[in-house]
Amino acid sequence: IERRAEFQKIKAKVCDAIESLPDKERKLVKMYYFQNKTMEEIGNQLDLSKSWTSRLHARALDLLFKKVSNMNHSPLS
């Protein structure tokens, strides 16, 4: 039960972090990780080249990592 509660906390933090991303990064993360779209499909939908889509993906992951890390270190955690 304790592990499940901790998992739910982490899941909520990640969801909050995803929702706080800029629009294109948020859409990309949702399409790639929750809709199983390829980078090429995402690029077509967002009107981006495959290489720019890949760079945007790296940026989105960096932003997510920073946001989740900051949530873990905030005094309200």
N, C-alpha and C positions, 0 to 999 in steps of 0.2 A: 504494500500500500504506500509506503514511504517513497519507494522508487517511482511508482506511478505518479504520485503527487509532484515529485521533482521533475519528471519528464513533462508533465503538463505545464509547469512553470517555464521550463526551457522552451517548449513549443509556443507558448504565449509570447515569450520574448522574441523569438524568431519571427513569428507572425507580425508582431508590432514593428520589428525592424524592417521587414519586407514592405509593409504598408507605408513606412516613412521614407522609402526610397523615392528618388525622382521618377517621374512618370515612365519614361522609356525603360529605365533599369528595372522598375517594379514589374512592368509588363513582360520584359524578357525573362526575369526570374520565374514568374508564374507560368509562362509558356514552356520554358525549358524543364523546370523541375516538377510541375504539377500537371502539365498537359502533354509532356513527352514530345515536344516539338524539337526538330533539329535546328541548328544555328541557321541553316539556309532558309528553312521555313519561317523562322522568326525574323530574319533579315528581310525576307519578302514582305511579311506583314507590317514591319515597322519601316519599310522603305530604306533599308540600310544594306550595304555590301556585307558579304559573309565575313570579311576581315574586320570591318568596323563592328559588326555584331559580336564577334569574338572579343574585341577590345572592350566593348561595353559590358560584356559578361564578366570579364576580369575586374572591371571597375565596380560593378554591382557587388561582386563577392567581397572585394576589399571594403566597400562601404558597409556591407552587412556585418563583416567581421568586426569592424570598428564600432558599429552601433551595438552589437551584442556584447562586445567587451566592455563598452561604457556602461551598459545596463548592469552587468555583473559587478562593476565597481561602484555603482551609485549607492549612496547610503540608504536608499529606499528599497533595495533588493530584498 
